[in-house]
Amino acid sequence: MTAFADAFHFSRARSAPYLDATGAAALAPPDTPRFDHQISGQPRGLLVQGLMERVAPDVITLSAAQIALIGTGRFTILHEYERPNGEIVAHGGYATQPAAVVAALLSAEGWHRRLIVVPTYLANKGGYVLFRGRRWALRRAVAANPTHVVAAGGGAILVDG
């Protein structure tokens, strides 16, 4: 497994609060990702905030080495995260430019729990794919270009081509 710092570039101009692995309040220094927890110490995921307020937003991009490693081709991307309103979303989709899709997914505010890039198109089982025994609902793209992808219903992007 690749270390977070090797796979991603993370930036934020200011310190920001989070709960550490013991559930205690902590302050992450600038340019440090926050792997947030619940008060019980249960992991919550990679916390991304500030994009809506435009105040010291968390910015996450794939490293150049990871982009080169992934390349292009046929991929299934699976993403699970918790939105700021507490809703947990887990979905999947197909991509031929996975780096752009991963960057777009990681720009969503909330707690990112899982992001899996599978180097093939997993079989569509009727609106979902199976990966390691788990069902992932597929999202259907309406329009795509290099800087903007809109999913059916105006939801988060997932399919890029």
N, C-alpha and C positions, 0 to 999 in steps of 0.2 A: 504494500500500500504506500502511496506517495504522501509525504508530509504536506500539510496545508501550505506552509511557506514555500515549498518547492513547486506546487501546482498553481498557486494563486498569488496575485499582487493585491495587497489590501492597503487602503489609505483612508485616513480621517484626520482632519486638521486639529481636532481637540480631544482631550480626555473625555471618556463617556462611561456612565455607570452600567453595571450588570451584576448578577448574582453569581458568585463563584461556586465551586463544586460542593462546598459545605452549606450553601444557601445564604451565605453572608454577603452583604452589600460590598462591592469592590469598584474600583475605578481603573479602567483600562487606559493606558497612556495613548497619546496620538499614534496613529498608524498601527494599532494592535487590534486584531480581531477579537470579538467578544463571544465566547462560547458560554451562553447564558444557561442558568439552572433555575429550577423552582426553589422555593424556600426549603423544601424537603431535601434538596440536593439532587433531585432527579434532573438529568440533562434535558434541556429544552431545545437547543440547537444554536447555530450561528446566528447571532442577532444582527439584523440590518435595519438601520433607522436613519432618519434625517433627510430622506430624499424628498418627501412631501413638503417639509418645512424649509428645505434648502439651508439648514443650519448644520454645519459640520457633518455632511452626509457620509455614511459608510460607502466606500466605493471598492468593489471587488471585481477583478478581471483575471482571466487565465494568464499564467506566465507564458512568455514566448516559447519556452521549452515545452510546456504542456500543449500549446497550440500546434507546434511542430509534431509532437508525438501523436496527437489525436488525428490531425490532418483532416481530410475530407473523405467522403464515401457514404455508406449507408449505416445509420446509427439509430438506435432507440434511446431516448433520453427519459429517465424517470426522475420525478422531483416530488418531494414531500416537504411541506412547510406549514407553519402556523401563521395565519394572518393576524394583524394587530387586534382584530375583533375576537380572537380566540378560535376561529374556524380552522380546522385542519384540512388541508387540501393535499391530495396525492393523485398525480396524473402522469401520463406518459405520452409520448409522441415520436414521430419519425423526423429525422433531420439528415441533411446532406452537408450542412455547414455547422457542425456541433458547437464550435467555439462561440459563434454568434448567439446561438440559442442558450448556451450555458450562461453567457454574460447577461442576456436579457432576463433569464430566470433569477439570477442572483441579484438583480437590481430591485426585486420586489421587497417591500418592507415586511418584516416579520422574522420568524425563527426558522431557518433552513435546517431541516432534520436529515434529509437524504438527497443526494444528487448522484445519480448513477448514469454513466454513459456506456451503453452496450454496443460493441462494434459490429452490429448487424441489425436488420429489421426483425424484431420479434414478431411472431405470427399474430395477426389480428384475430382474436377469438370472438368477434361480434361486438366491437366497441371497447374492448379491453385487451391487454396483453398479460401474460403470466411471466413472472420473473422470480425465481427461487421460492415458488409456492404462493406468491402474493399476486393478487389482481390489481392492475393499474389501469384506470379508465383512460381511454385515448381522447385527446382533444383534436378537433378538426380545424385546420387553417382556412381562413377566408381569403386573406391577401398577405403577400409577403414581399419585402424588398430588403436590401442589406441593412437598413437602419430601423425598420418598423415592421412588425408582424402583428396582425390582429387575429385573434381566434374567434370562432363562432360565438356570438353573444357578446362580443367585446371583451372577453376574458383575457387572461394572461397568454402570451405566446407560447407555442410549443412546437409547431411543425413549421419548417422553414422552406419547403420546396416541394 
